[in-house]
Amino acid sequence: MAVFAGGCAGALARAGLARALPTHGWPWSTFAANVVGTSALALFATRLQERLPPSTYRRPFLGTGVCGALTTFSTLQIEVIRMARAGNDARAAAYYAASLAAGLASMFIVTRLVRRARLR
């Protein structure tokens, strides 16, 4: 139930991003969803595992549900393939590299910030 509820929330957030952000030449909604989702997953995983007492529902709801439905590696792959087939090889490579770099950077930064936060 926790994964289902979190998945609904994540899917609605992703749909909202798809409506709010343009996709002219660069799939901004997928890029934003993946970077935000990666940041959120880093926050939730670090905070829930290292800072809070164990819970049966928080990790499945937030990690698997919300972040799993919000992020989408498969859509990133399809968009890269479409760009390459349309003759935009450089843009496809840049999009792929930027997505991976931004995701890894956000994960590293958020994890470091959570670990540095003072415990109450």
N, C-alpha and C positions, 0 to 999 in steps of 0.2 A: 504494500500500500504506500509506503514511504517513497519508493522509487517511482511509482505511478504518479503520485501527487507532485513530486519534484520534476518529473518529466513533463507534466502538463505545464508547470510554471516556466520551465526552460524553453519549451516549444513556443509558448505564447510570447516570451521575451524575444526569441529569434524571429518570429513572425512580425513583431513590432519593429524590430530593426530592419527587416526586409522592406517594410512599407515606408519607413522613415528615411532610409539612406538610398541615394541614387546608385545605379550600377552602370554608368556611362563609361565604358572602357576599363574600369577597375571595379571588381565586385566588393564594394565597401561594406555591405551588410555582412557578408560572410567573413571578411577580414576582421571587422569589429567584433562579431560574435565569437570568433576563434580567439582573439586576443583577450577580450573581456572574460570569456569562459575559462581560458587558461589562467588568467590572474585570479579569478574567483576560486578555481580548483586549488591553486597554490595556497590561497588564503585559508580555504576550508580544510584542506588536508593537513597543513601545518598546524593550524589552530586547534582543530579537533583532535589530532593525534598527539600533539606535544603539549598543549596548554589546558585542555578541558578534560574532565573525567569522561570515561567511556560511556557511550550512549548507543542504543540499538537502532535508533531512527535518524539521528542527525547526519551521519556519513552517507547512508543510502539516499536520503532525501536530497541533500545538498550536492554531494559528489557525483553519484551515479545518476540521479534524477535530473536535477537542475542543470548541472554542468554538462552531463552527457547529452541532454536534449538541446542545450544551447550551442555547443560546439559541433562542428561538422567537418571532418577531414574528407569525407567522401564528396561533399559538394565542392570543396577546394580542388580536389583532383579533377572533377568534371569541368570546373571552370578553367583550370590550367589546360586541359585537353582541348576545350572549345577555343581558347585563345590561340593555341598552337595551330589548330586546324584552320583557323581564320587567317593564318599567316603572321600572327603577332608573337613569334617565338621569344623575342626579347622581353616583351611585356609578361608573357606567361612565366618565364624564368624569374623575372623580377618579383612578380606576385608570389610565386612559390617561395623564393628566398626570403622576401620580406615577411611573409606569414610565419615561416619557421623562426626567423630571427626575432621578430616581435614577440612571438609566443614564448620562446626560450628566455628572452630578456625579461619579460614581465614575470615569468615564473621565478626567475632568480631574484629579482628585485623584491617581489612580494614576500617570498619565503624569508629573505634576509630581514625585511622590515618586521614581519611577524615575530621572528626569533629575537629581535632586538627590543620589542615592546616590553614595557615593564609589566610584571605580574602583579595583580592586585590581591 
